Each structure stands twice: as C-alpha cells, then as structure tokens.
Amino acid sequence: MGISRFQVMAVLQAARAYVLGYPLSSAKSFGLNRAIFYAAAKKGFKVQRPQKELLRKRTKLPEEKIEEIEKSFGIERIGDEMAYCVTIGGIKYFTIGGEIQDEEKFEKQVAKRFKNFEKVWEEAINICKNVDKGILLSQRYFYEAVYKPRRDYLVQKWSNM
C-alpha cells in the first residue's frame, strides 16, 4: 500500500485542526473526514439520506448507544468550514456518509500507510504552525496555500521516509 494525495490531505487537515486547538483524537477524525469529503467532491457527491438516518443505519452499536450518539449530533465549524459531528465519551468525532471517523479508522486508512508516521506528523504540524492562522481558518486558502502546492511533493517525500 502506497501513499496518495488522500493520505497527505488527511494528515495536513488533522495537523490543521490540531494546531487550531483540537484534541488529537478529534483532529485525526477531522483530517480523515476532510480527506473523504474532498475525494467525494472530486468524484461527484451522490444524494443520500440525512446524516442522522445514515448514522443509525451504518453504526453497529446497541440501540441505547445509538440514541446517545444521536442526541450529540451536530455541526462543528473550523473557521469557515463545517462538518457533521457526534460526541462519544466526551470526544468529538466527525461523520460523513453516516460513518464516524475515529482514531482506529485514521490509523487504518492513513497512519498505517506510512513507514514513519511520527516524523510525517511532526512535519505536518510544523507546516501548519508556519502559516498564518487566517489561512488555517479558511477552507479555500488552506487548500490553495497549504495542501495544493505541497501535495505531490509530500506524496513522494513521505513515501520515501
């Protein structure tokens, strides 16, 4: 399994959220969520049921746990960007397509693909710390100024780490 733009997007978005003050678990959830969002946008979104309905259908948890999660369902804003989220055990996790992105999914779809994820994470944090906070708070500027100019370089560099 190699590294693609998907993993680069997920890591940079997670680092963005982390630098903006989100706890590590929530930041990783946000990073994976945004990578899935951009991949879906590239392919064209399909009309789906409301998020809450999808969450109930795709979550394999006991009914009382699903009801608790549904009560916490909401929208979180990071700068001018918004995403659906739920709170589980006091931790905010982002959702898309009725699926909750948690640390386990981030590990499987992103971190595991890297030979040395700790160094990749450290570099991503440094990239985000060295840009203006206004860029981090803007969906468009983050994409245009942070992700887009570095994506192919980082795919190659991080693949060889």
C-alpha positions as a printed Julia matrix, in Angstrom:
161×3 Matrix{Float64}:
   0.0    0.0    0.0
   1.4    3.33  -1.04
   0.77   6.87  -0.05
  -1.52   9.02  -2.15
  -2.9   12.53  -2.07
  -5.69  11.15   0.13
  -3.28  10.4    2.97
  -1.47  13.73   2.51
  -4.8   15.58   2.72
  -5.83  13.62   5.83
  -2.54  14.31   7.64
  -2.43  18.0    6.75
  -6.08  18.53   7.71
  -5.53  16.69  11.01
  -2.47  18.84  11.71
  -4.52  21.94  10.83
  -7.21  21.04  13.38
  -4.59  20.12  15.99
  -2.74  23.44  15.57
  -6.09  25.24  15.86
  -6.55  23.64  19.29
  -8.5   20.43  18.75
  -7.52  17.38  20.82
  -5.54  14.76  18.9
  -8.48  12.3   18.6
 -10.79  14.97  17.19
  -8.06  16.36  14.92
  -7.43  12.94  13.38
 -11.16  12.46  12.94
 -11.39  15.83  11.19
  -8.41  15.03   8.95
  -9.91  11.77   7.74
 -13.31  13.41   7.37
 -11.94  16.15   5.13
  -9.93  13.69   3.01
 -13.11  11.67   2.43
 -15.03  14.89   1.71
 -12.54  16.03  -0.96
 -12.36  12.57  -2.52
 -16.16  12.51  -2.75
 -16.23  16.04  -4.17
 -13.74  15.0   -6.84
 -15.94  12.06  -7.88
 -19.19  13.95  -7.5
 -21.45  13.71  -4.49
 -24.37  11.29  -4.52
 -27.67  12.32  -2.95
 -28.04  10.44   0.3
 -30.39  10.25   3.24
 -29.98  12.71   6.09
 -26.81  12.18   8.15
 -28.66  11.08  11.3
 -30.55   8.42   9.38
 -27.36   7.15   7.75
 -25.6    7.13  11.1
 -28.29   4.87  12.57
 -28.14   2.53   9.56
 -24.34   2.23   9.4
 -23.44   2.16  13.08
 -23.33  -1.29  14.61
 -23.86  -0.39  18.23
 -26.54  -1.19  20.8
 -29.73   0.87  20.42
 -29.17   2.85  23.65
 -25.66   3.84  22.5
 -27.0    4.93  19.09
 -29.66   7.06  20.82
 -26.97   8.68  23.0
 -24.81   9.41  19.93
 -27.8   10.81  18.02
 -28.5   13.28  20.84
 -24.99  14.68  20.42
 -25.25  15.01  16.64
 -24.43  18.49  15.41
 -22.35  20.71  13.18
 -18.85  21.84  14.07
 -17.19  24.83  12.44
 -13.47  25.13  11.93
 -13.06  28.62  10.63
 -15.37  28.95   7.64
 -15.62  25.19   7.16
 -18.31  23.0    8.68
 -18.68  19.28   9.21
 -21.15  16.97  10.95
 -20.0   15.53  14.26
 -21.03  13.49  17.27
 -19.65  13.24  20.79
 -18.72   9.85  22.18
 -17.2    9.54  25.63
 -16.56  13.28  25.7
 -14.62  13.19  22.4
 -15.86  14.97  19.29
 -15.76  12.77  16.18
 -16.63  13.89  12.69
 -19.02  11.98  10.44
 -19.64  11.76   6.73
 -21.97   9.43   4.87
 -23.31   8.19   8.19
 -19.9    6.88   9.27
 -17.95   8.09  12.26
 -14.26   8.76  11.63
 -12.37   7.74  14.75
  -8.73   7.06  15.65
  -9.0    3.44  14.53
 -10.16   4.44  11.05
  -7.47   7.13  10.83
  -4.85   4.56  11.81
  -6.09   2.05   9.23
  -6.67   4.42   6.31
  -3.89   6.92   6.92
  -1.2    6.39   9.57
  -0.57   2.71   8.8
   0.38   3.59   5.23
   3.48   5.47   6.4
   6.75   3.81   7.38
   7.42   6.52   9.97
   4.17   8.29  10.78
   5.65  10.16  13.76
   8.07  12.08  11.5
   5.32  12.75   8.96
   3.04  14.05  11.71
   5.8   16.28  13.1
   6.43  17.78   9.64
   2.71  18.35   9.06
   2.43  20.14  12.41
   5.4   22.35  11.52
   3.88  23.19   8.13
   0.64  24.29   9.8
   2.4   26.2   12.58
   4.31  28.2    9.99
   1.32  29.58   8.1
  -0.9   32.45   9.12
  -3.83  31.47  11.34
  -6.17  33.11   8.83
  -5.09  30.54   6.25
  -5.8   27.71   8.69
  -9.27  29.13   9.33
 -10.15  29.28   5.63
 -11.18  26.15   3.75
 -10.21  27.67   0.4
  -6.94  29.27   1.5
  -5.84  26.15   3.33
  -6.46  24.07   0.21
  -4.82  26.6   -2.13
  -1.88  27.73   0.03
  -1.02  24.68   2.14
  -2.27  21.48   0.51
  -2.25  22.06  -3.25
   1.31  23.37  -3.69
   2.78  20.6   -1.5
   0.6   17.56  -2.23
   2.7   15.83  -4.9
   5.99  16.72  -3.25
   4.75  15.34   0.09
   3.4   12.15  -1.53
   6.89  11.49  -2.86
   8.8   12.65   0.22
   6.61  10.86   2.75
   6.6    7.68   0.66
  10.38   7.59   0.93
  10.64   8.33   4.65
